[in-house]
């Protein structure tokens, strides 16, 4: 069963911001895109870098 781990609050990310957090030993990229929040693995599948530092928007 999935386990939820609180890593941030919505107030921690302004619209257009990204942030990297760590939970259960994994780096997770958090994004606020116009008030919608997303969490994905922080590894870019195209270049292998950090997704939270990439160009997006």
TAWO-V358673 format. One record per residue. N is the residue number from 1. SS is DSSP state (2 for helix, 1 for strand, 0 for the rest). PSI is psi in whole degrees, 0 to 359 (none if undefined). Layout:
n:N ss:SS psi:PSI
n:N ss:SS psi:PSI
This chain:
n:1 ss:0 psi:144
n:2 ss:0 psi:147
n:3 ss:0 psi:133
n:4 ss:0 psi:133
n:5 ss:0 psi:121
n:6 ss:0 psi:123
n:7 ss:0 psi:344
n:8 ss:0 psi:168
n:9 ss:0 psi:165
n:10 ss:2 psi:333
n:11 ss:2 psi:344
n:12 ss:2 psi:345
n:13 ss:0 psi:114
n:14 ss:0 psi:159
n:15 ss:0 psi:133
n:16 ss:0 psi:0
n:17 ss:0 psi:155
n:18 ss:1 psi:153
n:19 ss:1 psi:142
n:20 ss:1 psi:132
n:21 ss:1 psi:165
n:22 ss:1 psi:134
n:23 ss:1 psi:129
n:24 ss:0 psi:37
n:25 ss:0 psi:5
n:26 ss:1 psi:143
n:27 ss:1 psi:128
n:28 ss:1 psi:133
n:29 ss:1 psi:128
n:30 ss:1 psi:139
n:31 ss:1 psi:144
n:32 ss:1 psi:106
n:33 ss:1 psi:99
n:34 ss:0 psi:41
n:35 ss:0 psi:356
n:36 ss:1 psi:134
n:37 ss:1 psi:139
n:38 ss:1 psi:148
n:39 ss:1 psi:124
n:40 ss:1 psi:168
n:41 ss:1 psi:140
n:42 ss:0 psi:12
n:43 ss:1 psi:122
n:44 ss:0 psi:126
n:45 ss:0 psi:343
n:46 ss:0 psi:317
n:47 ss:0 psi:354
n:48 ss:0 psi:1
n:49 ss:0 psi:194
n:50 ss:1 psi:123
n:51 ss:2 psi:326
n:52 ss:2 psi:349
n:53 ss:2 psi:357
n:54 ss:0 psi:172
n:55 ss:0 psi:124
n:56 ss:0 psi:173
n:57 ss:0 psi:none
